[in-house]
Amino acid sequence: MRTNNDLWTAAGFGVLAGMRSMTAPALLTRELSRKPTRALKRSLPGLTSKKVAKRLGVLALGELVGDKAPTTPPRIKVAPLTGRILAGAITGAAVSRDRKGPRVGFALVGAVAAIASSYAFYGLRRFVTRRLRVPDLAAGLIEDGLTLALGARLTRALR
């Protein structure tokens, strides 16, 4: 049965993907690989793999570091935004508790939340760095903290 909690969790993972594209699938995969159900292993085998969880964790860590580089393109450019949309859609679909039914609605919720979050946090970071004159590194670290806090909350919701 689909519940409002599932929709909020899908939206939350979409927001997380908009903030840091690799963190959403990394945290989700880490949680799902701990105690995967048989149905989950059949429907989403890549998201229940411990190897995939470790690799995504390394990619997420690399993204956290790379985000602070001045040469990193803005998250609202086509390529980074596309990655965030895909991460939001995949993680949004994966949180559906009804493993037998279609997950298209949850994927759409995750994708839309990723788009909204990408633009919102891009604007917020620009405001903080340009108007409030907070160094970009500090603003990025604050966003990392928010990302990890949200991710911890979302993964607890899956238990």
C-alpha positions as CSV (number, residue, x, y, z in Angstrom):
1,M,0.0,0.0,0.0
2,R,1.3,3.4,-0.9
3,T,1.3,6.0,1.9
4,N,2.0,9.6,2.3
5,N,5.1,8.7,4.1
6,D,6.4,6.9,1.0
7,L,5.7,10.0,-1.1
8,W,7.4,12.3,1.4
9,T,10.4,9.9,1.5
10,A,10.6,9.9,-2.3
11,A,10.4,13.7,-2.3
12,G,13.1,13.8,0.4
13,F,15.5,11.6,-1.6
14,G,14.7,13.9,-4.6
15,V,15.7,16.9,-2.6
16,L,18.8,15.1,-1.5
17,A,19.7,14.4,-5.1
18,G,19.3,18.0,-5.9
19,M,21.7,19.0,-3.2
20,R,24.3,16.3,-3.9
21,S,23.5,13.9,-6.8
22,M,25.6,11.0,-5.6
23,T,24.7,11.2,-1.9
24,A,21.1,10.2,-2.5
25,P,21.8,6.9,-4.2
26,A,24.8,6.2,-2.0
27,L,22.9,6.5,1.2
28,L,19.9,4.7,-0.2
29,T,22.0,1.8,-1.4
30,R,23.9,1.6,1.8
31,E,20.6,1.2,3.7
32,L,19.0,-1.2,1.3
33,S,22.1,-3.4,1.2
34,R,22.0,-4.0,4.9
35,K,18.9,-6.2,5.0
36,P,17.5,-6.6,1.5
37,T,14.3,-8.5,1.1
38,R,13.9,-11.2,-1.6
39,A,11.4,-9.0,-3.5
40,L,13.8,-6.0,-3.4
41,K,16.7,-8.1,-4.6
42,R,14.7,-9.2,-7.6
43,S,13.2,-5.8,-8.5
44,L,16.3,-3.6,-7.8
45,P,19.3,-5.8,-7.6
46,G,21.9,-3.0,-8.0
47,L,20.5,-1.1,-5.1
48,T,20.9,-4.0,-2.7
49,S,24.5,-4.8,-3.5
50,K,27.2,-4.1,-0.9
51,K,29.7,-3.6,-3.7
52,V,27.5,-1.0,-5.4
53,A,27.0,0.7,-2.0
54,K,30.7,1.0,-1.4
55,R,31.4,2.3,-4.9
56,L,28.6,4.9,-4.7
57,G,29.9,5.9,-1.3
58,V,33.3,6.7,-2.9
59,L,31.6,8.6,-5.6
60,A,29.6,10.6,-3.1
61,L,32.7,11.4,-1.1
62,G,34.4,12.6,-4.3
63,E,31.4,14.8,-5.1
64,L,31.5,16.4,-1.7
65,V,35.2,17.3,-2.3
66,G,34.7,18.2,-6.0
67,D,31.8,20.5,-5.2
68,K,34.1,23.0,-3.6
69,A,36.4,23.3,-6.7
70,P,36.0,26.6,-8.6
71,T,36.0,24.7,-11.9
72,T,32.9,22.6,-10.9
73,P,30.0,23.6,-13.2
74,P,26.8,24.9,-11.6
75,R,24.3,22.3,-10.7
76,I,21.7,23.9,-12.9
77,K,23.7,23.3,-16.1
78,V,22.2,20.6,-18.3
79,A,24.6,17.8,-17.6
80,P,24.7,18.1,-13.8
81,L,21.0,18.7,-13.6
82,T,20.3,15.6,-15.7
83,G,22.3,13.5,-13.3
84,R,20.4,15.0,-10.4
85,I,17.1,14.3,-12.1
86,L,18.1,10.7,-12.7
87,A,19.3,10.2,-9.1
88,G,16.0,11.7,-7.8
89,A,13.9,9.4,-10.1
90,I,15.8,6.3,-9.2
91,T,15.9,6.9,-5.5
92,G,12.3,8.1,-5.5
93,A,11.1,4.9,-7.2
94,A,13.2,2.7,-4.9
95,V,11.5,3.9,-1.7
96,S,8.1,2.6,-2.7
97,R,7.0,0.1,-0.1
98,D,4.7,-1.5,-2.6
99,R,7.3,-3.5,-4.4
100,K,4.9,-5.1,-6.8
101,G,3.2,-2.1,-8.2
102,P,4.5,0.5,-10.6
103,R,6.9,3.1,-9.2
104,V,6.5,5.7,-12.0
105,G,4.7,8.1,-9.6
106,F,7.4,7.9,-7.0
107,A,10.1,8.4,-9.7
108,L,8.3,11.5,-10.9
109,V,8.1,12.8,-7.4
110,G,11.8,12.2,-6.9
111,A,12.7,13.8,-10.2
112,V,10.6,16.9,-9.7
113,A,11.9,17.3,-6.1
114,A,15.5,17.0,-7.5
115,I,14.8,19.8,-10.0
116,A,13.3,22.1,-7.4
117,S,16.0,21.4,-4.9
118,S,18.8,22.0,-7.5
119,Y,17.5,25.4,-8.3
120,A,16.6,26.3,-4.7
121,F,20.0,25.3,-3.3
122,Y,21.9,26.9,-6.2
123,G,20.1,30.2,-5.5
124,L,20.6,29.9,-1.8
125,R,24.3,29.2,-2.2
126,R,24.7,32.2,-4.6
127,F,22.9,34.4,-2.1
128,V,25.0,33.3,0.8
129,T,28.3,33.7,-1.1
130,R,27.5,36.9,-3.0
131,R,25.2,38.8,-0.8
132,L,26.3,37.7,2.7
133,R,29.9,37.3,1.6
134,V,30.3,33.8,3.1
135,P,33.3,32.0,1.5
136,D,32.2,29.4,-1.0
137,L,34.0,26.7,0.9
138,A,32.1,27.5,4.1
139,A,28.8,27.6,2.2
140,G,29.6,24.3,0.6
141,L,30.4,22.7,4.0
142,I,27.2,23.9,5.5
143,E,25.3,22.4,2.6
144,D,27.2,19.2,3.1
145,G,26.1,19.1,6.7
146,L,22.5,19.7,5.7
147,T,22.8,17.0,3.1
148,L,24.1,14.4,5.5
149,A,21.5,15.4,8.2
150,L,18.7,15.0,5.7
151,G,20.2,11.7,4.4
152,A,20.4,10.3,7.9
153,R,16.7,11.2,8.5
154,L,15.6,9.7,5.3
155,T,17.5,6.4,5.8
156,R,15.9,6.1,9.3
157,A,12.5,6.4,7.6
158,L,13.3,3.3,5.5
159,R,13.9,1.1,8.5
